């Protein structure tokens, strides 16, 4: 019985660790997505300022 209880406890702790790590992974993915989006937006603004955006848009439509 004690061995069974230990396995249950170990399994419960393992599941808690998996849940915690999964939650952290999800939070980091959200942060990464936001950082990537921000970087892309900044690159787009820089291209517009330098006039590359207009040329690229025109070339893309051809």
Rosetta blueprint (number, residue, H / E / L):
1 X L
2 X H
3 X H
4 X H
5 X H
6 X H
7 X H
8 X H
9 X H
10 X H
11 X H
12 X H
13 X H
14 X H
15 X H
16 X H
17 X H
18 X H
19 X H
20 X H
21 X H
22 X H
23 X H
24 X H
25 X H
26 X H
27 X H
28 X H
29 X H
30 X H
31 X H
32 X H
33 X H
34 X H
35 X H
36 X H
37 X H
38 X H
39 X H
40 X H
41 X H
42 X H
43 X H
44 X H
45 X H
46 X H
47 X H
48 X H
49 X H
50 X H
51 X L
52 X H
53 X H
54 X H
55 X H
56 X H
57 X H
58 X H
59 X H
60 X H
61 X H
62 X L
